[in-house]
Amino acid sequence: MNFHVSYKAQRRLLIIGFLIIPLVLLVTFSLYPAIKLILYSFTSWNGLSTSYPWVGLHNYMEIFKNPALFGVFLHNLSYFVGGLVQNVIALGLALLLSKKVKVRNGFRSVLFIPYMLNAVAVVYIFQFMYQDNGALNTILRAVGLGGLAADWIGNNHVINWALAFVSLWEYFPFNMVIYLAAIQSIPEDMYEAALLDGASGWQTLWYVTLPNLRAIIQVNLLLTVSGALEAFNIPFIMTNSAPAAATFLTQTMNVAFVFNNYGLASAMAIVLLVIVVLVISIQRKIVGGGDDVV
Amino acid sequence: MKKWVAVVSITGVSALALAGCGTQSVSKPDTNANQTGAASQTAKTITVLTNRTDMQANGMLQKYSEEFAKTHPGITVKWQTFVDNSTVQAQMNGGTYPDVMLILPNITPNELPQFFVPLDNLGLDNKIYFKDFQSYNGHVYGIPTFGDVNGIVYNKTAFKKAGITSVPTTLNEFYADCAKLKKAGIIPIALNYTAKWPLANWTDTLPDVIAGNPNYLNTIVNNKAPFSSSAPMGQALNIVHTIVKNGWAEPDWKNTNWANSKTMEAQGKVAMMYLGQWAIPQIVSAGTSSSNVGFFPFPATNHGKPIAIMTPDWELAVNKHSKNIPAAEAFVKWMVLESGYPNYAGGLPPVKGMKSNVPQIQQLYSQAKVVQGVPSTTALTQLENNSQIDINGGGAVQTVLNAQDFATALQQFNQQWANAASLSGQ
């Protein structure tokens, strides 16, 4: 019993064999829903009915015409600013921790804790902290900074920054770990060469460390930007998507599950996707970096 | 990681939630129905949908299954609990959903025949209230599990402490009592802004009460400016706005906790909440005696006896595609007539002549003209959805309370309403 299968055919069989399962999964759970999503975005489907009335581009026009839908991107802005600060903090801490600091591993573990905590629990913790007589205001008043105490959730000018801070606190350790890993993978000889050339600490940072981190900064910024545009779990859990804290994604949820307009909600999901892609392309142009990491 | 969270939320959650449920409903082959008809002696299993996760946890549901099996041998009842309507909705769209269903609030009357069998022949017609609440073209599709009536649930000790001897019967008295309570260091009324759903009464019941007409909300589809301050809806929003403006709500009213509110009312730190009778047992179990909790109709106007509107809570329906329609129907009948669930839930029994075991209901009845509610028309639901004004879920109240200027917020609502009306008119 000799199977005369050529090497080429064997290879093809193997490739198909290995690819079939991931491809089926990809098509079923990613491509098919995505295509359906696009199709729904042109209908006024109510999520239940068996009829899918075609409305053309009406949903897309509605998104840009209705300030209640598109205007909430202003709230996302605070998450974006928070994300930038988050990256600066993460990079700074990573630089510190890459040096020979005492109990370095201890610091690393402690700083990584916020990221390991249950995300929902984190939001609840902050919900209590932000209460009028919660921990934050109590501490501020106790140390004589009572003037800074605020109605963190109640004040419309403060709430989104307060929520963005939760996001910052929760996610900076992740950025930090990535930066740390990247810093440690920079070859030691580059630093030695710089040292021989008489470079100062700042020069080493500016001309050796940061250029080597460019690709990683790019990755982290991408995560930050898309995370900011898609901020969802914090306003959803903390305020139940109240109007003052609504983000584009919580509005999408509202449109779908409160107002039963799945067509419009699908269009919003597509618009969000397009915006994320656009913003990331712009960011790549600005930050530069030729490597195709992302 | 954030990226993956994000990517999952786009392609995964939205796409799955929005798109995954898009399969056409497959009608079951007729052979199934014939087979079950012939083999009626064999064991049958029906699945029943319920929102009472608490009753699954405490074993009550299992007890109901056992009780039902005693009188209906051969029928096994399995329960499916849910917390989020959208998961059930996805099942319905996919065509496979429990045999005994609850009618989701967003199903409009014209959609009922698509999903459920008519229940005209259960023989309940004259025995129950709200019999045609969920009906279309003269057929009944839903049987209420129990009825609700809304009013102010109050702590009697708190009232006494503030020197209030009798419950307010006019709006002015109500405001005066709020001021007295505040002076006594008690939070006059908890709104539960964060939970959102407790705000719904202010827009989906109070306007009817102000108008003295349980059908009032249905008529606003023909009103170009139902949110004007002179219209009942505008007046209702003005009442809740007045409460917040005068500091009669929770001091931290935008950051509230529902479970906490119940405890605070039980302890007398909060005096009132505008809810349904179902909240009374919950507040009692949060730490007070039943005799300390009272219930009175919302004194919505300054003249005459207020009306109190009885409305059905969740309604039971039978899946059109069920293989065991007779068994499911028998269960619906049993649940309404024999299970004792209405009283367990602290609701008004839907069966005429059956007594409620919530003593406070008598107090409310003695002070109000009790009328039966009217179901929302398809037109009203559609206009709400198109204008994106959340009258039924409390979102509209949140928007108004959150707005910088009350009058502008009402104007904005009127405009949204008029725009949506003109679109649907085309």
Interface residues (C-beta under 8 A of the other chain):
Chain A: F29 S30 Y32 P33 A34 I35 K36 L37 Y40 W45 N46 G47 L48 S49 T50 N66 A68 Y115 Q127 Y130 Q131 D132 N133 D151 W152 I153 G154 N156 Y171 F174 L222 L223 T224 S226 G227 L229 E230 F232 T239 N240 A242 P243 A244 L249 T252 N254 V255 A256 F257 V258 F259 N260 N261 Y262 A265 S266 A269 L272 L273 V276
Chain B: M1 K2 K3 V5 A6 V7 S9 I10 T11 G12 S14 A15 L16 A17 L18 A19 G20 C21 G22 Q24 S25 N85 S86 Q89 M92 N93 L104 N106 I107 E111 Q114 Y193 T194 A195 K196 P251 D252 W253 K254 N255 E384 N385 N386 Q388 D390 G393 G395 Q398 T399 N402 Q404
